[in-house]
Amino acid sequence: MNIKTKIIIIASIVLILIITAYLILVSRRGDPNNNELTPTPTLNTTNDLTSIETDIPEVVTSPEPFTGVLEEELTPDDVKKIDQERDLRNSSPYDGISFVVSYSYIDYIFDVSLGTPREKALEQFQSWRELVYPEIPEDQFRFVN
């Protein structure tokens, strides 16, 4: 091999290394033709939040307009009834000794499944309802079996 061939081979290798290094640097930096600014994160070293200036305008909300419906005060009996219904609905399904009470969210009513013997189970359910939930009217319970 003569000296000219050695110089051409070495120059080719150096040129390939320079092109490879350039491509690696460009791919790490991103597109050099992209002039879009990218934000850089900054660290706020002050702990004083009052030093941060804000341009948030104060929002004043006006009261809602009158809709034509007057607010009605609930009587203490209504409040007791509502509280008892909510309590039984939240503990649903309630499994008694000879009956099960569940709530039907579709029909907004309590479903009662009685065990056997049916007459004894009905008596136990009625006494339980009158003792624990006396404010819930009987028409809020539906017997499903």
JOBELKA-V392639 format. One record per residue. N is the residue number from 1. PSI is psi in whole degrees, 0 to 359 (NA if undefined). NEAR is the number of other ideal C-beta (glycine too) atoms within 8 Angstrom. Layout:
N,PSI,NEAR
N,PSI,NEAR
This chain:
1,133,3
2,175,5
3,327,5
4,319,6
5,320,8
6,320,9
7,320,8
8,319,8
9,315,8
10,319,8
11,322,8
12,317,8
13,317,8
14,317,8
15,319,8
16,319,8
17,319,8
18,317,8
19,319,8
20,315,8
21,318,8
22,315,8
23,323,8
24,316,8
25,319,8
26,320,10
27,330,6
28,325,6
29,336,6
30,191,6
31,121,5
32,340,6
33,351,4
34,113,6
35,9,4
36,134,4
37,136,4
38,131,4
39,146,4
40,140,4
41,143,4
42,153,4
43,122,4
44,111,5
45,351,3
46,141,5
47,356,3
48,108,5
49,344,5
50,344,4
51,348,6
52,124,6
53,137,4
54,146,4
55,35,4
56,121,4
57,150,4
58,128,4
59,126,4
60,121,4
61,135,4
62,154,4
63,153,4
64,148,4
65,157,4
66,128,3
67,353,5
68,354,3
69,124,4
70,143,3
71,133,4
72,137,4
73,137,4
74,142,7
75,159,6
76,328,6
77,320,7
78,320,8
79,318,9
80,316,9
81,314,11
82,316,9
83,319,8
84,320,12
85,317,10
86,318,8
87,314,9
88,322,14
89,319,9
90,333,6
91,7,6
92,140,10
93,132,7
94,125,9
95,101,4
96,186,10
97,314,4
98,19,10
99,159,13
100,131,9
101,123,14
102,165,10
103,133,11
104,108,10
105,343,5
106,316,4
107,355,6
108,52,5
109,155,9
110,128,14
111,131,12
112,124,12
113,120,10
114,144,12
115,191,8
116,145,6
117,140,6
118,318,8
119,316,6
120,319,8
121,321,13
122,318,9
123,317,8
124,319,12
125,314,14
126,317,8
127,322,8
128,314,10
129,316,12
130,330,7
131,314,6
132,318,6
133,66,8
134,339,8
135,343,7
136,121,12
137,158,5
138,332,5
139,356,4
140,359,8
141,134,12
142,129,9
143,122,8
144,352,6
145,NA,4
